[in-house]
Amino acid sequence: MAEIQLRNLQKRWGDFVGVEGFDLTIADREFLVLLGPSGCGKTTTMRMIAGLEEVSGGEIRIGDRVVNDLEPKDRDVSMVFQSYALYPNMTVYENIRFPLKVRGVDPASHDEKVMRAADMVELREFLHRRPAELSGGQRQRVALARAIVRQPNVFLMDEPLSNLDAKLRVSTRAQIKNLTHDLKVTTIYVTHDQIEAMTLADRVVVMRKGKVQQVGTPTEIYDRPANAFVASFIGSPAMNLIDGQVAEGTFTADGTAISGLDLPDGPLTLGFRAEDARLAEFATQAEITAPIYTIELLGDAVMISVRIGGALVSVKADKSFRAEIGTPVSIHVPARICHPFDADTGERV
Ligand code: ATP
């Protein structure tokens, strides 16, 4: 059992707050992703769990032990870093075997354990090579094999795919998902890539400036973002956010009038996703009318944007759509697809 409990976890350096009030229970075998922009505290949180960073406050439990004062090697966690951190003078075999050696695991079992880990990441034919003789993807697989070789209870991964090219990222991502599922380990995975988060996670924690913004399944976070920051961070393109005013159930901004909203009068930030809105066939059906600002061919669709106040607002059109920049378009944005956020705090209303 490797349930992880984080209770009011804090990290401060002098006056600077790196992580604040982090409270979460991560279930045994869960795949949890920490997601957020650069500097939001993801790596610091992970390093505190690994024991590489001292905590300034709060408690970390792994299984039934409080581990705050345990050395990293006594926490039964394995880490995989973005930089692979392989030993250049060792062969792939020796790199994978290394954790067994330092932990004094019975040498008679090394060969079998190394082979099993190498097989899981399809590295058997490379065991005699040194890291310099491998591609980036192969090196990252060595780092994965080294992390799984001693079957830890907890896997910590810090942006393990960020040095790989786009194609290799997709295949290695699938391999990680498969591997952690087969190994039945609790995994915490750090990324700033929302696609990685959405595809890998059982649950996602969205962080900003050291604070948790929302915890939920990928679907929950996508369908019901807790605030405008989460809304703008999840989804590609980001959710459209328009600042305007509500009066008698109608939201208005430049070229925009969306009625049928059950909201109090006053300022509001209104969000909707490009894929939920559509071009209106008749101008009378349109809630937004504005000239085209950009037009991008995506292959399976065409992405159009217009400017509303200071904001760019995108809508997905059929792949056959063709028009010039500057041509007026009408966009249908029914109230039911809209996400309302407080104009000051950004919290969902
Ligand atoms: P990235 O995606 O860029 O790796 P991150 O979300 O992992 O970002 P952290 O590395 O956890 O961010 O850093 C969180 C904040 O703490 C940052 O503002 C960083 O500058 C600060 N920080 C990290 N380490 C230290 C340190 N040793 N002393 C002071 N501040 C630090």
Residues whose N, C-alpha, C, O or C-beta is under 5 A from the ligand:
A	BS01	ATP	W13 G18 P37 S38 G39 C40 G41 K42 T43 T44 T45 H192
